[in-house]
Amino acid sequence: MTAPWQGGGPSRSSCPTASALPSDGVARIISTHSVAGFPLAIAVGISRNEALAAWRGDVLAACFTSALIICVCYFAFRLFMRQVARGEADRIALRESETKFRTLLANIPGACYRCRHDADYTTEFISDAIAETSGYPAADFIHNRVRTFASLIHPGDVAMVAAGITARPTICSIGDPAVAATAEAEGITRSAAAVRLSYVKAGPGAVWVVGCAPTALAEIIECGVGPALVIGLPVGFVGAAESKAALRESGLPAVSNVSEKGGSAVAAAALNALLYVEGEGE
């Protein structure tokens, strides 16, 4: 007779031991687990080679991950150092460029400046030599902090073309108080505002003569003043050649030159020469 099993007894586990199972004879590390009173023992085992293979896989994965991290850190460090070296080279080149620029400014007999094309010719840069020319320090002009660059121009100088033309009546509105108000309201230069005011006075069919401001010539082209002739000879390195090229491409009857050269005296001389030829023809 078999006595009925009474469950609930304490379980027992053996310490892992190396032994071979009868089924295959392979040496394994075996741990057994049994429950008291239950006619069954559970054995769990793994061979040494299987254990070592699993361990090798974990070690290889850890080594591969570590090597990958080291490579990424190495290349990131090389890239960082390259950027640092490049930044240092750029700083050195910038310092050398500034040194050359300041040396050039110090040896130019006059002041260098850069202005915006707005109503007051807002000064973005001006060299210290302006103090010797005008009596005012350069800091006064930066962003029109104390005074504008346009305030240095004598009213008599802005009408040089009109002063050079004596055979015909002329209109020069640059000194009109309405010009400054229009320039500020419209956000344009005073020269461009003077063109608009002069057109109101002269109307279509006039001869327009520009010897200084490229913006005045650009305004003549854009506003459609219907001129009989445009003598466009503004001078300078900022917009002068470009405005004259635009005049030639506009199809308006015009006289101009192909360079940065020009000026009020040249423009007045060009008109006087045409008037002289006209007088001889009569």
Residue pairs with C-beta under 8 A, 6 or more apart in sequence:
5 37
5 38
5 39
6 37
7 35
7 37
7 38
8 37
9 35
9 36
9 37
9 38
10 35
10 36
11 33
11 34
11 35
11 36
12 33
12 34
12 35
12 36
13 31
13 32
13 33
13 34
14 31
14 32
14 33
15 31
16 29
16 30
16 31
17 29
17 30
17 31
18 27
18 28
18 29
18 30
18 48
19 27
19 28
19 30
20 26
20 27
20 28
21 28
21 30
21 43
21 45
26 47
27 47
27 48
28 45
28 46
28 47
28 48
29 45
29 46
29 47
29 48
29 51
30 43
30 44
30 45
31 43
31 44
31 45
32 41
32 42
32 43
32 44
33 41
33 42
33 43
33 44
34 40
34 41
34 42
105 112
105 127
105 128
105 129
108 127
108 129
110 129
110 133
111 126
111 127
111 129
111 130
111 132
111 133
112 125
112 126
112 127
112 129
113 123
113 125
113 126
113 127
113 130
113 141
113 149
114 123
114 124
114 125
114 126
115 121
115 122
115 123
115 124
115 149
116 122
116 124
117 189
117 215
117 239
118 183
118 187
118 188
118 189
119 180
119 183
119 184
119 187
119 188
119 189
119 190
119 193
120 144
120 148
120 149
120 150
120 183
120 184
121 148
121 149
121 150
121 189
122 143
122 144
122 148
123 141
123 142
123 143
123 144
123 148
123 149
124 142
124 143
125 142
126 138
126 141
126 142
126 149
127 138
128 137
128 138
130 136
130 137
130 138
130 141
131 137
131 138
134 152
136 146
136 147
139 145
139 146
140 146
140 147
141 147
141 148
141 149
150 190
155 175
156 163
158 172
158 174
158 175
158 212
159 172
159 174
159 175
160 211
160 212
160 264
160 265
160 268
161 170
161 172
161 209
161 210
161 211
161 212
161 264
161 267
161 268
162 170
162 171
162 172
163 268
164 264
164 265
164 267
164 268
164 269
164 272
165 209
165 268
165 271
165 272
167 272
167 275
167 279
168 275
171 198
171 201
171 202
171 206
172 194
172 198
173 179
173 194
173 197
173 198
173 201
174 190
174 191
174 194
176 194
176 197
178 197
179 190
179 193
179 194
179 197
180 190
180 193
182 188
182 193
182 196
182 197
183 189
183 190
183 192
183 193
186 193
188 215
188 219
189 213
189 215
189 216
191 212
191 213
191 215
191 216
191 219
192 213
192 215
192 216
192 218
192 219
194 216
195 208
195 216
195 219
195 220
195 223
195 225
196 219
196 223
199 206
199 223
199 225
204 225
204 226
204 227
205 226
205 227
205 228
206 225
206 227
206 228
207 227
207 228
207 229
207 230
207 231
207 271
208 220
208 225
208 227
208 229
208 230
208 231
208 232
209 230
209 231
209 267
209 268
209 270
209 271
210 216
210 217
210 220
210 230
210 231
210 232
210 233
210 234
210 267
211 233
211 234
211 235
211 262
211 263
211 264
211 265
211 266
211 267
211 268
212 234
212 235
212 263
212 264
213 234
214 234
214 236
214 238
214 239
214 240
214 242
214 243
215 239
215 243
216 234
217 230
217 232
217 234
217 243
217 244
217 246
217 247
218 239
218 243
218 246
220 227
220 230
220 232
221 243
221 246
221 247
221 250
221 252
227 252
227 253
228 253
229 253
229 254
229 255
229 274
230 247
230 252
230 253
230 254
230 255
231 254
231 255
231 256
231 267
231 270
231 271
232 243
232 244
232 247
232 254
232 255
232 256
232 267
233 244
233 255
233 256
233 257
233 262
233 263
233 266
233 267
233 270
234 240
234 243
234 244
234 262
235 260
235 261
235 262
235 263
235 266
236 260
237 260
240 260
240 262
241 258
241 259
241 260
244 256
244 257
244 258
244 262
245 258
247 254
247 256
248 254
248 256
255 270
255 274
